[in-house]
Amino acid sequence: MHLAAITFWQKLVQWDQYLFEKINSDWSNPFLDAVMPFLRNSIHWMPLYLFVLVFVLANFKIKGLWWFVFFLSTIALTDMTGTYVFKHEFERLRPCNDPALADHLRLLLKQCSGGYSFVSNHAANHFGMGTFFFITFRHILKNWVWLGLFWAGLIAYAQVYVGVHYPMDVFAGGLLGLAFGIAMGSFFNKRFGFAIFDNQHAA
């Protein structure tokens, strides 16, 4: 049983590396080479974060302030869990730091990020944000809330494309973000909620 588990893990790692090379090299093109490094840079999304903050505070006042507190808490929880529970435990090298990939990896950043690879905090944080947004706004913005998850998926994909994470890193990070986003979003709706949730409870 132990041997079977080791063999399965080895196969999973091989598949992960194979898919990484497909995304990082075989499925690349000049357009994505320009777009993906931009997408994964959190600084470029600061105007969006500011817009969401102003929108929530302007429309929901005190509840909007609590929404922002929960939103930040979701990011903090995913980031700390990704770092201290997973990265420090598994200590998996990033692909851009792996000597076995040095001769054929395409690193589209100026340098390889520090730290370990599993899980991807970028994926965890952004899926946490996207899921929290989805849970708390799904009855207000309807289908538009799916954009938050699509955005998170693009950023997670970009992490693999630019060469700093394996697919399994971003997949696991995405699941971590989903878990915290659902938990925090559901708790916010139950404890505070926006007007539409209050109306539903009253009905």
Backbone as a chain_set.jsonl record, in Angstrom:
{"seq": "MHLAAITFWQKLVQWDQYLFEKINSDWSNPFLDAVMPFLRNSIHWMPLYLFVLVFVLANFKIKGLWWFVFFLSTIALTDMTGTYVFKHEFERLRPCNDPALADHLRLLLKQCSGGYSFVSNHAANHFGMGTFFFITFRHILKNWVWLGLFWAGLIAYAQVYVGVHYPMDVFAGGLLGLAFGIAMGSFFNKRFGFAIFDNQHAA", "coords": {"N": [[0.84, -1.207, 0.0], [1.92, 1.214, 0.815], [3.972, 1.44, -1.068], [2.451, 1.628, -3.375], [1.26, 4.1, -2.971], [3.476, 5.793, -3.11], [4.25, 5.362, -5.761], [1.992, 6.345, -7.09], [2.176, 9.054, -6.336], [4.575, 9.764, -7.596], [3.839, 9.452, -10.27], [1.907, 11.447, -10.401], [3.451, 13.746, -10.003], [5.06, 13.612, -12.282], [3.13, 13.934, -14.283], [2.315, 16.493, -13.613], [4.628, 18.015, -14.117], [4.837, 17.555, -16.837], [2.491, 18.818, -17.825], [3.065, 21.384, -16.996], [5.248, 22.051, -18.688], [3.946, 22.025, -21.117], [2.149, 24.214, -20.872], [3.913, 26.317, -20.251], [5.714, 26.351, -22.389], [5.01, 24.904, -24.903], [2.383, 25.777, -25.482], [2.608, 28.473, -25.814], [2.694, 31.926, -26.943], [3.506, 35.066, -28.625], [1.656, 37.061, -27.871], [0.467, 36.157, -25.433], [2.834, 36.042, -24.0], [3.305, 38.696, -23.514], [1.015, 39.504, -22.127], [0.521, 37.793, -19.885], [2.585, 38.137, -17.802], [1.847, 40.69, -17.012], [-0.761, 40.328, -16.024], [-0.404, 38.802, -13.676], [0.757, 40.488, -11.876], [0.157, 42.076, -8.964], [0.118, 44.802, -8.437], [-0.834, 46.06, -10.705], [-3.52, 45.705, -10.478], [-4.436, 47.384, -8.55], [-6.06, 49.756, -9.032], [-8.543, 48.505, -9.543], [-9.061, 47.227, -7.077], [-9.329, 49.493, -5.473], [-11.564, 50.68, -6.653], [-13.558, 48.751, -6.087], [-13.578, 48.913, -3.278], [-14.451, 51.597, -2.867], [-16.942, 51.444, -4.139], [-18.324, 49.548, -2.541], [-18.286, 50.748, 0.023], [-19.639, 53.152, -0.527], [-22.17, 52.297, -1.247], [-23.078, 50.535, 0.73], [-22.379, 51.404, 3.216], [-21.876, 51.032, 6.675], [-22.101, 48.253, 6.703], [-20.719, 47.781, 4.404], [-18.168, 48.489, 5.197], [-17.647, 46.444, 7.029], [-17.735, 44.368, 5.218], [-15.399, 44.85, 3.78], [-13.501, 44.412, 5.797], [-13.855, 41.663, 6.237], [-13.159, 40.777, 3.719], [-10.418, 41.474, 3.536], [-9.566, 39.853, 5.631], [-9.998, 37.343, 4.581], [-8.054, 37.232, 2.567], [-5.761, 37.408, 4.174], [-5.94, 35.032, 5.667], [-5.809, 33.013, 3.684], [-3.285, 33.552, 2.667], [-1.519, 33.235, 4.879], [-2.043, 30.581, 5.571], [-1.316, 29.258, 3.211], [1.423, 29.814, 3.194], [2.546, 29.054, 5.781], [1.402, 26.594, 6.47], [1.453, 24.984, 4.182], [3.642, 25.659, 2.263], [5.979, 25.729, 3.924], [5.858, 23.19, 4.898], [5.873, 21.327, 2.736], [7.945, 22.243, 1.079], [8.549, 22.487, -1.697], [10.429, 22.967, -4.617], [10.306, 25.83, -6.73], [9.453, 25.748, -10.218], [11.157, 27.399, -11.735], [13.374, 27.384, -10.202], [14.282, 24.858, -10.26], [16.8, 22.652, -11.01], [16.54, 20.592, -12.884], [14.888, 21.544, -14.832], [16.141, 23.676, -15.926], [17.341, 23.948, -18.468], [15.308, 24.162, -20.348], [13.206, 25.733, -19.518], [11.011, 28.525, -19.66], [11.369, 31.543, -18.307], [9.518, 34.274, -17.656], [9.782, 36.492, -16.123], [11.811, 38.997, -14.45], [13.351, 37.829, -12.498], [13.443, 34.728, -10.66], [10.867, 34.035, -8.369], [11.183, 34.167, -4.793], [11.131, 31.748, -2.062], [8.999, 28.807, -1.56], [7.128, 26.496, -3.693], [4.661, 25.08, -3.484], [1.756, 25.629, -1.738], [0.454, 27.699, -4.447], [0.41, 30.965, -3.502], [-0.543, 33.161, -4.843], [-2.617, 32.061, -6.398], [-4.226, 31.047, -4.311], [-4.859, 33.39, -2.826], [-6.19, 35.001, -4.745], [-8.291, 33.368, -5.631], [-9.536, 33.148, -3.202], [-10.372, 35.829, -2.831], [-11.986, 36.133, -5.157], [-13.958, 34.162, -4.738], [-15.088, 34.945, -2.284], [-16.167, 37.395, -3.104], [-17.998, 36.396, -4.977], [-19.763, 34.862, -3.337], [-20.856, 36.814, -1.607], [-21.983, 38.718, -3.276], [-23.601, 37.446, -5.098], [-26.417, 37.448, -5.341], [-26.959, 40.006, -5.944], [-25.421, 41.058, -8.087], [-25.843, 39.1, -9.911], [-25.114, 37.147, -12.745], [-22.734, 38.449, -13.215], [-20.976, 38.082, -11.172], [-19.462, 35.873, -11.719], [-17.284, 36.775, -13.052], [-15.327, 37.373, -11.186], [-14.294, 34.885, -10.412], [-13.39, 33.966, -12.86], [-11.4, 35.835, -13.357], [-9.646, 35.223, -11.245], [-8.907, 32.662, -12.073], [-7.504, 33.238, -14.44], [-5.264, 34.602, -13.427], [-4.121, 32.581, -11.893], [-3.476, 30.751, -13.904], [-1.609, 32.284, -15.245], [0.527, 32.226, -13.478], [1.643, 29.736, -13.882], [2.24, 29.906, -16.575], [4.238, 31.924, -16.736], [6.321, 30.694, -15.493], [6.738, 30.275, -12.712], [5.28, 28.579, -11.094], [3.952, 25.246, -10.711], [1.255, 23.433, -12.333], [-0.179, 21.888, -10.404], [0.371, 23.3, -8.094], [-1.072, 25.698, -8.38], [-3.616, 24.679, -8.662], [-4.119, 23.421, -6.168], [-3.778, 25.686, -4.575], [-5.904, 27.21, -5.523], [-8.094, 25.654, -4.613], [-7.727, 25.96, -1.878], [-8.182, 28.718, -1.632], [-10.866, 28.792, -2.483], [-12.1, 27.387, -0.395], [-11.663, 29.048, 1.897], [-12.839, 31.379, 0.932], [-15.55, 30.635, 0.593], [-16.207, 29.951, 3.236], [-15.725, 32.384, 4.683], [-17.304, 34.183, 3.22], [-19.872, 33.074, 3.533], [-20.163, 33.284, 6.298], [-20.099, 36.055, 6.566], [-22.466, 36.754, 5.177], [-24.364, 35.58, 6.843], [-23.939, 36.847, 9.296], [-23.892, 39.64, 8.769], [-24.523, 40.61, 5.961], [-25.876, 41.979, 2.92], [-28.522, 44.249, 1.874], [-30.271, 42.738, 0.29], [-30.074, 40.168, 1.254], [-31.144, 40.483, 3.772], [-33.774, 41.051, 3.084], [-34.533, 38.622, 1.993], [-34.43, 36.944, 4.245], [-36.429, 38.106, 5.742], [-38.626, 37.54, 4.199]], "CA": [[0.0, 0.0, 0.0], [2.842, 2.346, 0.885], [4.641, 1.504, -2.364], [1.462, 2.102, -4.344], [1.086, 5.532, -2.744], [4.679, 6.445, -3.639], [4.17, 5.292, -7.222], [0.952, 7.3, -7.511], [2.708, 10.413, -6.171], [5.565, 9.969, -8.651], [3.086, 9.642, -11.518], [1.262, 12.753, -10.321], [4.501, 14.744, -10.202], [5.438, 13.544, -13.69], [2.055, 14.564, -15.049], [2.355, 17.919, -13.278], [5.753, 18.588, -14.853], [4.486, 17.491, -18.267], [1.524, 19.878, -18.1], [3.778, 22.654, -16.843], [6.022, 22.327, -19.894], [2.988, 22.343, -22.182], [1.653, 25.577, -20.679], [5.022, 27.262, -20.235], [6.469, 26.384, -23.651], [4.328, 24.454, -26.12], [1.163, 26.55, -25.737], [2.941, 29.894, -25.678], [2.716, 32.78, -28.137], [3.966, 36.417, -28.265], [0.599, 37.836, -27.196], [0.421, 35.717, -24.037], [4.109, 36.416, -23.377], [3.185, 40.085, -23.079], [-0.137, 39.696, -21.249], [0.533, 37.012, -18.649], [3.338, 38.794, -16.714], [1.063, 41.848, -16.562], [-1.917, 39.864, -15.264], [-0.048, 38.245, -12.366], [1.324, 41.538, -11.03], [-0.935, 42.628, -8.151], [0.135, 46.267, -8.49], [-1.653, 46.483, -11.832], [-4.934, 45.574, -10.12], [-4.764, 48.303, -7.465], [-7.248, 50.571, -9.338], [-9.735, 47.681, -9.385], [-9.307, 47.066, -5.644], [-9.803, 50.776, -4.971], [-12.939, 50.854, -7.156], [-14.442, 47.866, -5.321], [-13.682, 49.483, -1.94], [-15.307, 52.782, -2.936], [-18.288, 50.98, -4.5], [-18.939, 48.881, -1.397], [-18.5, 51.719, 1.093], [-20.627, 54.134, -0.955], [-23.501, 51.706, -1.374], [-23.517, 49.724, 1.867], [-22.004, 52.104, 4.444], [-21.229, 50.255, 7.74], [-21.986, 46.868, 6.236], [-19.65, 47.788, 3.424], [-16.905, 48.495, 5.942], [-17.469, 45.082, 7.518], [-17.413, 43.55, 4.042], [-13.984, 45.054, 3.48], [-12.75, 43.738, 6.855], [-13.919, 40.236, 5.94], [-12.424, 40.604, 2.465], [-9.003, 41.473, 3.909], [-9.324, 38.686, 6.47], [-9.929, 36.191, 3.68], [-6.725, 37.265, 1.95], [-4.766, 37.11, 5.212], [-6.036, 33.615, 6.025], [-5.288, 32.189, 2.587], [-1.849, 33.794, 2.531], [-0.809, 32.623, 5.999], [-2.183, 29.132, 5.472], [-0.485, 28.817, 2.093], [2.842, 29.931, 3.542], [3.011, 28.361, 6.986], [0.894, 25.226, 6.546], [1.814, 24.21, 2.997], [4.985, 25.908, 1.72], [7.007, 25.331, 4.893], [5.742, 21.758, 5.148], [6.239, 20.551, 1.55], [9.232, 22.756, 0.598], [8.729, 22.128, -3.108], [11.111, 23.993, -5.401], [9.611, 26.408, -7.873], [10.033, 25.25, -11.476], [12.241, 28.266, -12.185], [14.539, 27.094, -9.362], [14.553, 23.426, -10.373], [17.896, 22.406, -11.965], [16.118, 19.651, -13.92], [14.155, 22.273, -15.869], [16.908, 24.876, -16.247], [17.73, 24.07, -19.87], [14.196, 24.373, -21.282], [12.135, 26.522, -18.908], [10.911, 29.933, -20.069], [11.032, 32.433, -17.2], [9.126, 35.545, -18.26], [10.002, 37.559, -15.153], [13.217, 39.38, -14.347], [14.008, 36.847, -11.646], [12.552, 33.737, -10.062], [10.377, 34.431, -7.047], [11.744, 33.431, -3.677], [10.206, 30.874, -1.358], [8.665, 27.519, -2.141], [6.16, 26.516, -4.78], [3.371, 24.461, -3.173], [0.846, 25.946, -2.817], [0.586, 29.046, -4.979], [-0.331, 31.966, -2.744], [-1.263, 33.98, -5.813], [-3.866, 31.373, -6.7], [-5.031, 30.98, -3.092], [-5.359, 34.725, -2.491], [-7.139, 35.513, -5.731], [-9.508, 32.562, -5.57], [-10.206, 33.558, -1.976], [-11.058, 37.091, -3.122], [-13.03, 35.911, -6.15], [-15.032, 33.372, -4.145], [-15.752, 35.812, -1.304], [-16.96, 38.319, -3.906], [-19.091, 35.614, -5.554], [-20.711, 34.483, -2.291], [-21.513, 37.974, -0.996], [-22.661, 39.551, -4.266], [-24.235, 36.642, -6.146], [-27.831, 37.794, -5.505], [-27.048, 41.414, -6.321], [-24.834, 41.258, -9.417], [-26.246, 37.967, -10.761], [-24.055, 36.421, -13.464], [-21.497, 39.219, -13.269], [-20.053, 37.636, -10.12], [-18.562, 34.859, -12.263], [-16.063, 37.435, -13.519], [-14.329, 37.284, -10.13], [-13.654, 33.568, -10.481], [-12.662, 33.93, -14.126], [-10.203, 36.665, -13.114], [-8.742, 34.427, -10.407], [-8.393, 31.581, -12.907], [-6.488, 33.794, -15.347], [-4.053, 34.897, -12.662], [-3.532, 31.29, -11.543], [-2.867, 30.219, -15.132], [-0.434, 33.108, -15.54], [1.617, 31.787, -12.62], [2.28, 28.602, -14.563], [2.733, 30.36, -17.884], [5.479, 32.704, -16.626], [7.386, 29.801, -15.047], [7.029, 30.3, -11.276], [4.503, 27.567, -10.381], [3.43, 24.088, -11.419], [-0.221, 23.392, -12.328], [-0.693, 21.363, -9.14], [0.49, 24.377, -7.106], [-2.175, 26.654, -8.522], [-4.867, 23.946, -8.421], [-4.271, 23.304, -4.717], [-3.983, 27.037, -4.064], [-7.269, 27.583, -5.866], [-8.993, 24.968, -3.685], [-7.564, 26.619, -0.58], [-8.892, 29.985, -1.722], [-12.302, 28.502, -2.527], [-12.545, 26.991, 0.945], [-11.731, 30.22, 2.766], [-13.809, 32.317, 0.366], [-16.891, 30.154, 0.916], [-16.404, 30.047, 4.687], [-15.809, 33.78, 5.108], [-18.456, 34.79, 2.569], [-21.086, 32.56, 4.165], [-20.241, 33.869, 7.63], [-20.476, 37.466, 6.389], [-23.884, 36.809, 4.813], [-25.167, 35.206, 8.006], [-23.773, 37.816, 10.395], [-24.196, 40.99, 8.317], [-25.299, 40.525, 4.737], [-26.379, 43.207, 2.329], [-29.967, 44.412, 1.992], [-31.033, 41.71, -0.384], [-30.12, 39.01, 2.143], [-32.105, 40.824, 4.826], [-35.101, 40.906, 2.499], [-34.812, 37.201, 1.837], [-34.7, 36.386, 5.558], [-37.702, 38.633, 6.172], [-39.666, 36.856, 3.447]], "C": [[0.871, 1.252, 0.0], [3.552, 2.55, -0.457], [3.7, 2.036, -3.436], [1.261, 3.608, -4.213], [2.273, 6.317, -3.297], [4.642, 6.476, -5.16], [3.138, 6.27, -7.768], [1.472, 8.728, -7.433], [3.727, 10.735, -7.259], [4.891, 10.216, -9.994], [2.433, 11.02, -11.543], [2.265, 13.872, -10.563], [4.936, 14.775, -11.665], [4.388, 14.213, -14.57], [2.066, 16.08, -14.84], [3.464, 18.625, -14.056], [5.476, 18.61, -16.356], [3.532, 18.621, -18.635], [2.167, 21.251, -17.954], [4.53, 23.012, -18.126], [5.119, 22.642, -21.077], [2.545, 23.795, -22.08], [2.763, 26.607, -20.828], [5.707, 27.411, -21.591], [5.622, 26.083, -24.882], [3.106, 25.291, -26.47], [1.391, 28.054, -25.625], [2.826, 30.616, -27.01], [3.089, 34.19, -27.699], [2.918, 37.244, -27.516], [0.524, 37.466, -25.713], [1.708, 36.046, -23.29], [4.061, 37.838, -22.838], [2.111, 40.257, -22.012], [0.016, 39.008, -19.895], [1.384, 37.621, -17.529], [2.598, 40.004, -16.151], [-0.066, 41.398, -15.635], [-1.557, 39.449, -13.844], [0.51, 39.289, -11.395], [0.206, 42.263, -10.277], [-1.007, 44.154, -8.208], [-0.769, 46.788, -9.606], [-3.146, 46.433, -11.524], [-5.341, 46.521, -9.003], [-5.952, 49.214, -7.8], [-8.555, 49.786, -9.195], [-10.078, 47.5, -7.911], [-9.876, 48.355, -5.055], [-11.249, 51.025, -5.408], [-13.923, 50.011, -6.347], [-14.649, 48.419, -3.917], [-14.633, 50.677, -1.936], [-16.75, 52.39, -3.231], [-19.013, 50.39, -3.291], [-19.242, 49.872, -0.281], [-19.595, 52.717, 0.73], [-22.039, 53.571, -0.943], [-23.997, 51.004, -0.12], [-23.044, 50.257, 3.221], [-21.303, 51.193, 5.47], [-21.078, 48.794, 7.333], [-20.891, 46.741, 5.186], [-18.282, 47.783, 4.077], [-16.612, 47.1, 6.494], [-17.131, 44.126, 6.377], [-15.932, 43.65, 3.732], [-13.103, 44.381, 4.522], [-12.721, 42.234, 6.594], [-13.125, 39.903, 4.679], [-10.928, 40.528, 2.745], [-8.652, 40.256, 4.754], [-9.208, 37.42, 5.633], [-8.555, 36.103, 3.03], [-5.658, 36.862, 2.959], [-4.765, 35.622, 5.558], [-5.477, 32.717, 4.93], [-3.774, 32.335, 2.481], [-1.058, 33.113, 3.645], [-0.883, 31.102, 5.946], [-1.304, 28.577, 4.359], [0.992, 28.803, 2.451], [3.251, 28.989, 4.66], [2.524, 26.917, 7.105], [1.4, 24.379, 5.379], [3.262, 24.426, 2.548], [6.086, 25.416, 2.661], [6.981, 23.84, 5.186], [6.261, 20.946, 3.966], [7.594, 20.957, 0.966], [9.523, 22.331, -0.849], [9.395, 23.274, -3.853], [10.192, 24.543, -6.487], [10.23, 25.85, -9.156], [11.209, 26.093, -11.96], [13.49, 28.119, -11.317], [14.966, 25.633, -9.438], [15.641, 23.18, -11.416], [17.489, 21.486, -13.128], [15.401, 20.347, -15.073], [14.944, 23.459, -16.422], [17.168, 25.058, -17.737], [16.563, 24.318, -20.819], [13.011, 25.115, -20.663], [12.169, 27.957, -19.422], [10.461, 30.741, -18.856], [10.758, 33.816, -17.776], [9.194, 36.712, -17.285], [11.49, 37.876, -15.072], [14.015, 38.41, -13.484], [12.973, 35.884, -11.093], [12.141, 34.184, -8.665], [11.034, 33.595, -5.962], [10.713, 32.523, -3.03], [9.92, 29.591, -2.116], [7.44, 27.628, -3.047], [4.763, 26.033, -4.405], [2.888, 24.896, -1.795], [1.145, 27.342, -3.356], [-0.254, 30.014, -4.157], [-1.079, 32.924, -3.656], [-2.619, 33.362, -6.107], [-4.784, 31.344, -5.483], [-5.657, 32.337, -2.773], [-6.442, 35.184, -3.46], [-8.408, 34.671, -5.819], [-10.262, 32.833, -4.274], [-10.997, 34.838, -2.195], [-12.233, 36.879, -4.068], [-14.22, 35.152, -5.585], [-15.803, 34.177, -3.111], [-16.662, 36.812, -2.021], [-18.193, 37.615, -4.469], [-20.167, 35.333, -4.505], [-21.502, 35.679, -1.778], [-22.288, 38.835, -1.987], [-23.503, 38.769, -5.273], [-25.709, 36.985, -6.373], [-28.029, 39.251, -5.937], [-26.578, 41.63, -7.754], [-25.136, 40.124, -10.38], [-25.038, 37.322, -11.432], [-22.728, 37.162, -13.529], [-20.482, 38.736, -12.23], [-19.091, 36.559, -10.623], [-17.255, 35.471, -12.765], [-14.955, 37.358, -12.463], [-13.584, 35.968, -10.156], [-12.866, 33.407, -11.774], [-11.347, 34.687, -14.01], [-9.182, 35.889, -12.291], [-8.115, 33.295, -11.209], [-7.31, 32.054, -13.862], [-5.172, 34.046, -14.623], [-3.348, 33.606, -12.261], [-2.83, 30.674, -12.751], [-1.582, 30.971, -15.461], [0.769, 32.694, -14.695], [2.379, 30.613, -13.232], [2.947, 29.076, -15.855], [4.075, 31.084, -17.769], [6.625, 31.894, -16.025], [7.658, 29.731, -13.558], [6.239, 29.281, -10.462], [4.142, 26.417, -11.304], [1.901, 24.133, -11.392], [-0.803, 22.899, -11.008], [-0.608, 22.413, -8.031], [-0.709, 25.308, -7.164], [-3.524, 25.969, -8.307], [-5.137, 23.839, -6.928], [-4.494, 24.679, -4.079], [-5.39, 27.531, -4.341], [-8.284, 26.94, -4.931], [-8.929, 25.592, -2.292], [-8.32, 27.941, -0.557], [-10.4, 29.803, -1.752], [-12.842, 28.193, -1.136], [-12.684, 28.195, 1.863], [-12.751, 31.232, 2.253], [-15.238, 31.927, 0.687], [-17.183, 30.33, 2.4], [-16.604, 31.499, 5.134], [-17.016, 34.479, 4.493], [-19.762, 34.357, 3.206], [-21.268, 33.154, 5.555], [-20.645, 35.337, 7.548], [-21.961, 37.582, 6.084], [-24.78, 36.524, 6.023], [-25.119, 36.273, 9.093], [-24.184, 39.232, 9.994], [-25.109, 40.949, 7.09], [-25.708, 41.898, 4.222], [-27.905, 43.174, 2.315], [-30.74, 43.252, 1.391], [-31.109, 40.442, 0.46], [-31.108, 39.255, 3.276], [-33.538, 40.641, 4.33], [-35.5, 39.447, 2.377], [-35.162, 36.579, 3.181], [-36.086, 36.837, 6.043], [-38.858, 37.926, 5.474], [-39.903, 35.462, 4.01]], "O": [[0.6, 2.217, -0.714], [3.714, 3.678, -0.923], [4.112, 2.806, -4.305], [1.11, 4.31, -5.213], [2.095, 7.383, -3.885], [4.964, 7.492, -5.775], [3.371, 6.939, -8.775], [1.247, 9.526, -8.343], [3.744, 11.847, -7.787], [5.315, 11.08, -10.762], [2.408, 11.683, -12.581], [1.958, 14.842, -11.257], [5.157, 15.849, -12.225], [4.718, 14.964, -15.488], [1.851, 16.847, -15.778], [3.253, 19.712, -14.592], [5.834, 19.559, -17.054], [3.736, 19.307, -19.637], [1.848, 22.174, -18.703], [4.455, 24.147, -18.596], [5.483, 23.437, -21.944], [2.56, 24.526, -23.07], [2.573, 27.648, -21.457], [6.225, 28.481, -21.908], [5.525, 26.904, -25.794], [2.822, 25.492, -27.651], [0.455, 28.811, -25.369], [2.857, 29.995, -28.072], [3.0, 34.496, -26.509], [3.257, 38.031, -26.633], [0.518, 38.34, -24.846], [1.681, 36.301, -22.086], [4.697, 38.152, -21.831], [2.27, 41.062, -21.094], [-0.327, 39.589, -18.865], [0.936, 37.623, -16.382], [2.705, 40.309, -14.963], [-0.301, 42.007, -14.591], [-2.314, 39.71, -12.909], [0.711, 38.993, -10.217], [-0.596, 42.976, -10.881], [-2.082, 44.73, -8.045], [-1.394, 47.839, -9.464], [-3.947, 47.049, -12.227], [-6.483, 46.471, -8.546], [-6.794, 49.435, -6.929], [-9.566, 50.345, -8.771], [-11.243, 47.604, -7.527], [-10.793, 48.316, -4.235], [-12.061, 51.521, -4.628], [-14.991, 50.491, -5.966], [-15.769, 48.4, -3.408], [-15.523, 50.757, -1.089], [-17.678, 52.942, -2.639], [-20.18, 50.7, -3.049], [-20.328, 49.844, 0.298], [-20.397, 53.09, 1.586], [-22.996, 54.291, -0.659], [-25.206, 50.885, 0.082], [-23.282, 49.63, 4.253], [-20.245, 50.639, 5.17], [-20.045, 48.174, 7.589], [-20.22, 45.713, 5.096], [-17.348, 47.154, 3.58], [-15.476, 46.629, 6.437], [-16.343, 43.194, 6.545], [-15.283, 42.642, 3.452], [-12.059, 43.831, 4.174], [-11.671, 41.603, 6.72], [-12.491, 38.851, 4.6], [-10.245, 39.629, 2.254], [-7.567, 39.691, 4.615], [-8.415, 36.531, 5.942], [-7.965, 35.025, 2.952], [-4.763, 36.076, 2.649], [-3.702, 35.023, 5.722], [-4.751, 31.765, 5.217], [-3.065, 31.359, 2.236], [-0.034, 32.482, 3.38], [0.096, 30.416, 6.24], [-0.632, 27.561, 4.533], [1.725, 27.894, 2.062], [4.194, 28.212, 4.509], [3.164, 26.103, 7.77], [1.734, 23.208, 5.554], [4.027, 23.466, 2.462], [7.026, 24.754, 2.22], [7.968, 23.283, 5.667], [7.005, 19.984, 4.157], [8.311, 20.118, 0.421], [10.622, 21.872, -1.162], [8.973, 24.425, -3.733], [9.403, 23.809, -7.084], [11.415, 25.514, -9.172], [12.157, 25.558, -12.534], [14.544, 28.662, -11.649], [15.904, 25.221, -8.756], [15.431, 23.469, -12.594], [18.034, 21.595, -14.226], [15.316, 19.797, -16.171], [14.454, 24.169, -17.301], [17.213, 26.187, -18.226], [16.786, 24.652, -21.983], [11.921, 25.12, -21.236], [13.243, 28.533, -19.598], [9.312, 30.639, -18.427], [11.657, 34.457, -18.32], [8.713, 37.803, -17.59], [12.325, 37.117, -15.564], [15.206, 38.196, -13.711], [11.78, 36.184, -11.062], [12.966, 34.653, -7.881], [11.399, 32.442, -6.195], [9.544, 32.535, -3.416], [10.507, 29.318, -3.163], [6.809, 28.679, -3.157], [3.777, 26.526, -4.953], [3.523, 24.58, -0.789], [1.971, 28.072, -2.808], [-1.479, 29.901, -4.115], [-2.132, 33.442, -3.285], [-3.644, 34.043, -6.073], [-5.985, 31.586, -5.605], [-6.85, 32.42, -2.483], [-7.483, 35.694, -3.045], [-9.489, 35.209, -6.057], [-11.491, 32.758, -4.244], [-12.158, 34.93, -1.795], [-13.334, 37.373, -3.827], [-15.366, 35.46, -5.912], [-17.031, 34.106, -3.058], [-17.793, 37.046, -1.594], [-19.295, 38.163, -4.444], [-21.352, 35.545, -4.761], [-22.704, 35.563, -1.539], [-23.161, 39.604, -1.583], [-24.06, 39.357, -6.201], [-26.206, 36.83, -7.489], [-29.144, 39.666, -6.256], [-27.248, 42.299, -8.542], [-24.732, 40.174, -11.542], [-24.056, 36.99, -10.769], [-21.704, 36.567, -13.863], [-19.279, 38.951, -12.383], [-18.031, 36.347, -10.033], [-16.245, 34.779, -12.89], [-13.776, 37.285, -12.809], [-12.371, 35.934, -9.945], [-11.802, 32.787, -11.787], [-10.313, 34.237, -14.502], [-7.992, 35.898, -12.603], [-6.932, 32.997, -11.048], [-6.316, 31.36, -14.075], [-4.098, 33.74, -15.142], [-2.119, 33.537, -12.285], [-1.726, 30.141, -12.634], [-0.596, 30.378, -15.899], [1.908, 32.8, -15.149], [3.6, 30.516, -13.112], [4.071, 28.688, -16.173], [4.957, 30.885, -18.605], [7.771, 32.342, -16.037], [8.687, 29.192, -13.149], [6.489, 29.125, -9.267], [4.037, 26.586, -12.519], [1.313, 24.79, -10.533], [-1.81, 23.43, -10.539], [-1.436, 22.412, -7.12], [-1.289, 25.663, -6.138], [-4.469, 26.596, -7.828], [-6.242, 24.126, -6.468], [-5.298, 24.819, -3.157], [-6.001, 28.191, -3.5], [-9.231, 27.598, -4.5], [-9.947, 25.733, -1.615], [-9.013, 28.252, 0.412], [-11.134, 30.566, -1.124], [-13.906, 28.675, -0.749], [-13.704, 28.35, 2.535], [-13.447, 31.869, 3.043], [-16.055, 32.785, 1.019], [-18.257, 30.795, 2.782], [-17.54, 31.803, 5.873], [-17.68, 35.275, 5.158], [-20.662, 35.174, 3.4], [-22.384, 33.49, 5.951], [-21.439, 35.813, 8.36], [-22.647, 38.419, 6.67], [-25.822, 37.155, 6.198], [-26.129, 36.567, 9.733], [-24.768, 39.951, 10.804], [-26.307, 41.218, 7.178], [-25.865, 42.848, 4.989], [-28.508, 42.174, 2.704], [-31.761, 42.835, 1.938], [-32.1, 39.715, 0.393], [-31.824, 38.344, 3.691], [-34.401, 40.144, 5.053], [-36.648, 39.078, 2.623], [-36.087, 35.771, 3.263], [-36.82, 36.069, 6.666], [-39.925, 37.731, 6.055], [-40.75, 34.727, 3.503]]}, "num_chains": 1, "name": "protein.A"}
